[in-house]
Amino acid sequence: MGEPQSPTDWKPTPDPTVLTTIQIDEKIEALRRLIDERFSGIQVQFKERDTRVTENAILIKSALDAALQAAKESVSVSGTATTKLLDAIALTVTTLGNSLSSTINDLKDRVGAIEGRSGGIGQTWGWVAGGIGLLFSFITVAIAVLVYLSHSNATAVAPIVIPK
């Protein structure tokens, strides 16, 4: 440090203000670089976060689309399965109806045959009863004739004597 050059000039040589200003400017520049570096690091973190959020949103959207598509296909498959099940039930009901109708017709035929046989048996019993009635009629007429003859020819018929 030197002495002042003139009485009005009271600043020392070299001027410490210039040196201080240079040092302050250097420190400010270092601080600016440090702040810029920190902010750029934060900006990188924000960009990375934005990228992750965007990627997650894309993944979530694709997963949701896949889940909705699977649900749609499941409903379609379920609807198809339900339709097939209903068709199978309708076929089973139709088959059972035809089988039941066939069984009912078979039973009708059997009942008709049984009624035909019972009608024939009834006719046979009628003939048997008629024959028995006719036989009793002949026996009754024969007895009546014998009684008549026995009364009209009382003398002609000898009494029957049973020996002891």
Buried (B, 14 or more C-beta within 10 A) or exposed (E): EEEEEEEEEEEEEEEEEEEEEEEEEEEEEEEEEEEEEEEEEEEEEEEEEEEEEEEEEEEEEEEEEEEEEEEEEEEEEEEEEEEEEEEEEEEEEEEEEEEEEEEEEEEEEEEEEEEEEEEEEEEEEEEEEEEEEEEEEEEEEEEEEEEEEEEEEEEEEEEEEEEE
